[in-house]
Amino acid sequence: MRVRQPEFDFSNSHAHWAPNLEFAQSQNGASVGIPPLERFLNRVMAKARKEIKGDDPESVALRADVTTFIRQESCHYAMHDRMNEMLVRDGYDRVPELEREIEAHYARLFETKSLAFLTAYCEGFETLGPASAMAWCGDSLDAYLKDSDPNIETMWRWHLLEEYEHRHVCYDVFKRIHGGYFLRIYAFFYQLYFFSKYAGKVKNYLLEVDRAKMNAAERKESKKREKMVAKMMMKNILYNLLQVLSPSYRPHVLPIPKIWQQLESDIDAHWIKPQQKAAPNQDLTASPAGHPA
């Protein structure tokens, strides 16, 4: 795992950052929910890290993995916060209100659920990362990403690349805290319901604003495209998600996304300042400025 801090400029970006606006707004809907969710993930993992005792190599390594995970997620939600400002700038005024609603959901979870459930919830959400990475760090979205805003496209690819990298951390923490199969599966479906609910609520609001400016024929076509996008995204991740249901599921052995290495090289070459590139033996357990661990 590496903590990268790429530079993306959203100052000239817009909500319709891809030619298929329904695809763009679907991703924007997910983006609004990511900062509250990933702040929640970090709080849970920081709490769990305190329970991982011992100076044995396995415990030391797991605590270090959690620290790197937190740093990566901190960079992710900071970047999504910046991207989401674009939506408010484009006139989607209810975005901050919807984000506060999502934030309140995770605050309630953190305050009322056991650590075992919270770590299972985090593991459940993190299973979405590798499944999504297979699409974003492959070529299955090429038709939707043609002529898209390179800052936003690459931001998503960078995010999913790192989700693939740290795919095992929440799993390992859950195994250490509890490890039960049925709790893992229950939490997987629990988080999937709420993530889909809130991402869908934001997407519906964004498209509602868009469609208010369309005539009847345009609205009909927009709804048709929305269904096609949903079907395409489900097709791209469903197979990879089905593996999660197996009692023998281990994220450590999931296949590497198709263009993962090519993408990593491109991000290093074009989106990360030279002084921010981590040397292979650089200590990544300390927090970067502005991203508390």
Solvent accessible surface area in square Angstrom, and as a share of the most:
residue,aa,sasa,rsa
1,M,71,0.32
2,R,51,0.19
3,V,9,0.05
4,R,1,0.00
5,Q,54,0.24
6,P,3,0.02
7,E,77,0.35
8,F,3,0.01
9,D,83,0.43
10,F,9,0.04
11,S,72,0.46
12,N,130,0.67
13,S,2,0.01
14,H,106,0.48
15,A,2,0.02
16,H,85,0.38
17,W,11,0.04
18,A,4,0.03
19,P,94,0.59
20,N,33,0.17
21,L,29,0.15
22,E,1,0.01
23,F,0,0.00
24,A,0,0.00
25,Q,0,0.00
26,S,29,0.18
27,Q,13,0.06
28,N,0,0.00
29,G,0,0.00
30,A,18,0.14
31,S,0,0.00
32,V,0,0.00
33,G,5,0.05
34,I,9,0.05
35,P,0,0.00
36,P,1,0.00
37,L,1,0.01
38,E,1,0.00
39,R,67,0.24
40,F,5,0.02
41,L,0,0.00
42,N,15,0.08
43,R,107,0.39
44,V,0,0.00
45,M,0,0.00
46,A,25,0.20
47,K,81,0.34
48,A,0,0.00
49,R,50,0.18
50,K,143,0.61
51,E,93,0.42
52,I,3,0.01
53,K,137,0.58
54,G,37,0.35
55,D,134,0.70
56,D,64,0.33
57,P,115,0.73
58,E,125,0.56
59,S,0,0.00
60,V,72,0.41
61,A,54,0.42
62,L,14,0.07
63,R,61,0.22
64,A,36,0.28
65,D,38,0.20
66,V,0,0.00
67,T,13,0.08
68,T,10,0.06
69,F,0,0.00
70,I,2,0.01
71,R,21,0.08
72,Q,0,0.00
73,E,0,0.00
74,S,0,0.00
75,C,7,0.04
76,H,0,0.00
77,Y,35,0.13
78,A,34,0.26
79,M,15,0.07
80,H,0,0.00
81,D,47,0.24
82,R,101,0.37
83,M,0,0.00
84,N,6,0.03
85,E,110,0.49
86,M,0,0.00
87,L,0,0.00
88,V,61,0.35
89,R,124,0.45
90,D,46,0.24
91,G,42,0.41
92,Y,10,0.04
93,D,106,0.55
94,R,97,0.35
95,V,3,0.02
96,P,51,0.32
97,E,79,0.36
98,L,3,0.01
99,E,29,0.13
100,R,157,0.57
101,E,64,0.29
102,I,3,0.02
103,E,62,0.28
104,A,43,0.33
105,H,9,0.04
106,Y,7,0.03
107,A,41,0.32
108,R,138,0.50
109,L,8,0.04
110,F,33,0.14
111,E,125,0.56
112,T,104,0.60
113,K,73,0.31
114,S,68,0.44
115,L,31,0.16
116,A,21,0.16
117,F,15,0.06
118,L,0,0.00
119,T,0,0.00
120,A,0,0.00
121,Y,2,0.01
122,C,0,0.00
123,E,1,0.00
124,G,1,0.01
125,F,20,0.08
126,E,2,0.01
127,T,6,0.03
128,L,16,0.08
129,G,6,0.06
130,P,6,0.04
131,A,3,0.02
132,S,24,0.15
133,A,0,0.00
134,M,57,0.25
135,A,2,0.02
136,W,5,0.02
137,C,0,0.00
138,G,4,0.04
139,D,72,0.37
140,S,55,0.35
141,L,2,0.01
142,D,73,0.38
143,A,90,0.70
144,Y,38,0.14
145,L,8,0.04
146,K,140,0.59
147,D,121,0.63
148,S,14,0.09
149,D,25,0.13
150,P,77,0.49
151,N,30,0.15
152,I,0,0.00
153,E,35,0.16
154,T,12,0.07
155,M,0,0.00
156,W,11,0.04
157,R,23,0.08
158,W,1,0.00
159,H,6,0.03
160,L,12,0.06
161,L,0,0.00
162,E,0,0.00
163,E,6,0.03
164,Y,11,0.04
165,E,20,0.09
166,H,0,0.00
167,R,36,0.13
168,H,33,0.15
169,V,0,0.00
170,C,0,0.00
171,Y,16,0.06
172,D,34,0.18
173,V,0,0.00
174,F,0,0.00
175,K,94,0.40
176,R,94,0.34
177,I,45,0.23
178,H,97,0.43
179,G,17,0.17
180,G,23,0.22
181,Y,72,0.27
182,F,169,0.70
183,L,39,0.19
184,R,9,0.03
185,I,27,0.13
186,Y,123,0.47
187,A,0,0.00
188,F,7,0.03
189,F,105,0.44
190,Y,47,0.18
191,Q,1,0.00
192,L,50,0.25
193,Y,133,0.50
194,F,39,0.16
195,F,39,0.16
196,S,60,0.39
197,K,88,0.37
198,Y,13,0.05
199,A,18,0.14
200,G,21,0.20
201,K,80,0.34
202,V,1,0.00
203,K,37,0.16
204,N,84,0.43
205,Y,21,0.08
206,L,0,0.00
207,L,1,0.00
208,E,119,0.53
209,V,36,0.21
210,D,8,0.04
211,R,30,0.11
212,A,84,0.65
213,K,160,0.68
214,M,30,0.14
215,N,85,0.44
216,A,72,0.56
217,A,68,0.53
218,E,84,0.38
219,R,87,0.32
220,K,150,0.64
221,E,81,0.36
222,S,0,0.00
223,K,104,0.44
224,K,118,0.50
225,R,78,0.29
226,E,31,0.14
227,K,151,0.64
228,M,110,0.49
229,V,4,0.02
230,A,56,0.44
231,K,156,0.66
232,M,29,0.13
233,M,35,0.15
234,M,102,0.46
235,K,166,0.70
236,N,34,0.18
237,I,31,0.15
238,L,81,0.40
239,Y,157,0.60
240,N,28,0.14
241,L,14,0.07
242,L,95,0.47
243,Q,59,0.26
244,V,3,0.01
245,L,61,0.30
246,S,42,0.27
247,P,111,0.70
248,S,92,0.59
249,Y,14,0.05
250,R,111,0.40
251,P,1,0.00
252,H,55,0.24
253,V,108,0.62
254,L,27,0.13
255,P,77,0.49
256,I,107,0.54
257,P,2,0.02
258,K,149,0.63
259,I,39,0.20
260,W,36,0.12
261,Q,128,0.57
262,Q,125,0.56
263,L,11,0.05
264,E,33,0.15
265,S,71,0.46
266,D,55,0.28
267,I,0,0.00
268,D,31,0.16
269,A,67,0.52
270,H,132,0.59
271,W,46,0.16
272,I,10,0.05
273,K,96,0.40
274,P,108,0.68
275,Q,144,0.64
276,Q,59,0.26
277,K,81,0.34
278,A,20,0.15
279,A,51,0.40
280,P,148,0.93
281,N,140,0.72
282,Q,94,0.42
283,D,98,0.51
284,L,27,0.13
285,T,63,0.36
286,A,66,0.51
287,S,48,0.31
288,P,19,0.12
289,A,104,0.80
290,G,72,0.70
291,H,25,0.11
292,P,100,0.63
293,A,46,0.36
